[in-house]
């Protein structure tokens, strides 16, 4: 289903489990969630990424709880033009606003207690605590050993499966942080910062474009990714076009959380060769066997420019890439 605004009002449409907002300022080339993906999602839990379905799939490895100080340091390092670390688990934004990493509560210090979101996948996805972002470490650094394919998080070859990732790094996106970074698309904050970036134009023509935000260098990185992917042989083309989508203002049903696409920081590459855990589950409640056909050469290009890959999630979404530089920083010993 494709939607195009033709009035000065914002149209709210519930489509296949997503609440989609279509502001009038969107260009005719605005991308939407692939219909195939949305339709299958609707057959699963009404909460989509949220509570019920994920509550049944607890993580197999112990989650990580970074200190508030280390969390603030990593975020300030990843987004240097937006905020600075001022100590005591606090961040100062460019406009002078101060944000605490952990929620401010009465009683014992929040940093001295184990938060509830460490115990529940559903609570983790809803958590307002910025430490939740780093609960599951992104495995790119584990993949750089000599025996890369032996690692449980190794990217599978062009065809076939690999052993499943051990977590869902990057699926936690605390709204108070990411809305401050990119704006709330429901209020029209994101649209003024959107640009159309040519997508492999030498291969796919001048009309091939993807719409993303230009804030924090996202559009520049997408342009660099496009240029790098154009250097790959023609056998990779079927994974890269037609694009599944870029910016699309939608809220994940049952959660109230804006999708990464609604922030203008996500790209879905070609849908046809992709694997998605809800498609594989076919309405069942159990987590299906991990599947992937996306070549590692493509994944490496995105990750080199600060984008994480949904194929590194237990709840895999192999067409999905999103800009999350904080998860790609080299690990530190102190937590």
N, C-alpha and C positions, 0 to 999 in steps of 0.2 A: 504494500500500500504506500503510495506517495502522497504527500500533503504539500499544498502550496498556499501561503497566506495571500488573501486578496482584499483585505480590509485594514483599517487602522487599529483594530482590536486584537487582543491575544486570544486565540482559540484553544481551549483545553479539550483534548480528545483522548478518551481511554481506548487504547488499541493493543490488543493481545497482551494484556497484563501490565503494560506500561501506561503511565499518564504522560502524554506527550503535549508539550506546550509549543505552539507555533506562532511566534511573534511576527508581526507584519514586516519587520525589518529584514527578515531572512531573504536571502537571494534565491532565485529560482533553482540554483544548483545545490541548495542545501541538502546534505545527506541525512538519511534517516536510518533507523535500525533495520537490518535486513528482515524482510517479512518472514523468511524461513526460520530465522533464529527466534523471533518473537512468538510465532505461532507454536513452536515446540515448547518454549518456556511456559506458555499458558497452560499446557497440559500437566505441568508439575505443580509444586506447592504454590498457593496463592501469594506467598511471601517472596517468591523468586529467590534472590540471593539471601534473603533474610531468614528469620527464625526457624520455622518448622523443619524445612528440608535439611538445613545445615546442622540443626541440633541433633539429628540422627547420625551425623558423621563427625564424631569428635576426632581431633588430631592425634596421630599415633605417636608423636614425639612431644616431649615437654616444651611448652612455649617459653619464650624469652621475655623477661621484664627488664628493660633498660632503665637506668636511673633517669630522673627528670633532667639532670644536668647533661647526660650524654645525649638524650633525645633532643634537647634544645641545641646542643652543639651541632648535631648532624643536620638538623633542619636549617640552621643558620648557614652552615657550609653549603648546603644544596641550593639555597635560594638567597645568595648574598645581596642581590639588589632589592630584596623585599624586607628583610628582617635581620636583626643582630641578636646574639646571645648576650644577655646582661647579667647572668648569674642567678643563683637561687631558683633554678628551674623556670626561668622566665625568658620570653622573647619580646623584643621591641620592634614593632613594625615601622616602616618608613614614615607613616603618618603620625608616629608618636604613641600609638596605642600599645599597651602592654598585655601580653597573653601568657597565662600560666600553662605549663605543659600538662600538669595533672590538675584535676578538679579541686577547687577550694572547698574544703569541708571542715566542720568543727570536730573537735576531739583529737585523737592521735594523728600525727602527720600522715598524709596519704601515702608518702613514699615508704612508710614503715609497715604498711599493710598490703596484703595480696589482693588486688582488685578482682571483682567478680568476673570481669570479662576474660580473665585467664582460664576460667573453668568452663565457659560456655561459648561455643562458636557463634550462636545467635547474638549473645550479649556483646561479643567482640566486634561484630559488624556494626552494632549500634553505638559503640563506645565513643564518648566525647573526649576521652583521655588520649593525648597525643602519643603517649607511649605505646598505645595499641598499634600504631603504624608499623612498629618494628617487632611485633610479637613473633612473626615468622621471618627468619632471615632469608634474603633472596640468594639463591644458590649459585649465581654466576661465578663467584670466587671459588666455590668448591669444584667447579667444572674445569679449572685451569691446571689440574694435575696432569701427570704424564698419561695415566690410564683413564682418559676422559669417559669412555663408554662404560667403564666399570662403575662409575659413580651413579648412585640411585637417582640423581636429578639430571643425568645427562640428557641432552636433546637427542631424540631419536633421529635416524637417517631419513632420507626423503620418503621412504615407505616403511611401514611396520610400526611396532609399538616399542616403548621403553618402559622401564620400571617407573611407577608413579612417583611424583614429587611428594615430599613429606609434609607440606603445608600449603598455605594460600597467601604467600607474601604479596602485599599490595592491595588486597581486597578490603582492607580497613581504610576508610577515608573520612576521618572526623570532619564533620561539616563545618564546624566553626573555623577550622584551619584552612580548608580548601576553598571555602566560600570567600574568605578573606584574601586568598591568593588570586582567585580568578573571577569572583563575583557569583551572583545567584542568577541563573538563566531565567528563572521564573519571574524575576523582576526586570529582566531585560539588561542586566549588568554585563553579560558576556558578549552580546552581539557587537557592541562598538569596538571590541578588540579582535574580532574575527577577520581572518584574511584567507583568500583562496591560494593555496600553494600548488603549482604545477606538479603533477604526479607522473614521473617517468615520461615526460613529454616526447623525448626522442624515440621511445618505444611505442607509446600509446596515443600520441598526438596532443595538440595544444588544448583540446577540450578536457583532457584528463586532469582533474584537479581534486584537491581535498581541502575542506575548510576546517581550520584549527585556530586557536588563539595565538596572538603574537606576544602575549605577556610572558615574561621570564624566558624569552628566547625559544619558545616552543616552535613557532613557525620557521625560524631559521634552522632549527635542528631537523625539522621535517624536510626542508629543502635539501639539507646535507644528506639525509637518508635517501631521498629520491635520487640524488646524483650518484650515490654509492651503489644503489640497487640497479641503476641503469648499466653498470659495468658487469653485472652478472650475465652469464650465457642465457640464451633464449629459453632453455628448458625450465627456467625459474619463472617465466612470465605468467604461467597459469595460476601461480600462487599470489600474484600481485595485482591482477585485474580480472574482472571489474571489482573495484573496491566495495567492501561491505558498507563503509560509511565513515564519516568523521564526526563533526559537530552534530548533535541532535539533542535538544533540550527535553529530557525525560526523567521522571522520577521512578525509581524501582518500586513497584507496587507492594504495599504492605509494610514498607520501611520508612517512607518519607525522605529517603536519601537520593540525592541527585546522582545520576550515573556519571562516570568519568567522561562520557561523550557530552554531557551537558556542561562540563567545564571547558570543553574545547581542547582537551589534552589527549584524546584517544583516537585511534585509527583501527578499524577492522579491515584487514586485507581481504582477499578473495574468499567468498563464502563456500563455494563448491568443494574445494579440497580440505576444508577445515573440519575440526572435530570439536564438539561441545558436549559437556558432560550430561546435560539434560536431554540432548538428542539421543545420546547413547543409552541413557536410562530408560527412555520410552515410557515414562510415567511411573516407573518403579521407584521405590523409596531408597533402595540401596545404591551406593556409589559405584558406577560402572568401572570397568577396567580402563586404565589410562590408554588413550589413543593419540597419535600425532602423525601427521604427514608433512608438516612444515619443515623445510630444510634448515639445518643449523646455520648455513651461510646467510640466510635472511634474518634469522634471530640475532646473530652476532652484529649485523649492521645496526639494527634498532638499538640493541643494548649499548653499543659503542657511543650512541648519542643520547643516552639517558632514559631510554624507554624500556620498561619491563614488559614481559611477555606472559600472556595468560596460559601458555603451555607449560609454565612452571608452577601452575596451581594444581592441587589435588582435584579441585572442581574445575577441570581444564576448559579453556576457551581459546583454542589455538589460533584463531583469526585475530585476536585482540592484543593490541599494544597500547600502552599509555605512558606518558611522561612522568616518571617518578624518580628523579635523580637522587633523592635521599636514600633510596634502597640500594643504590649502586655504588655508594661510597665504600672504600676499603674498610674492612672490619677493624675494630680496635680491641685491645685486650681488656681495657677497663670498661665495666658496664655500670 
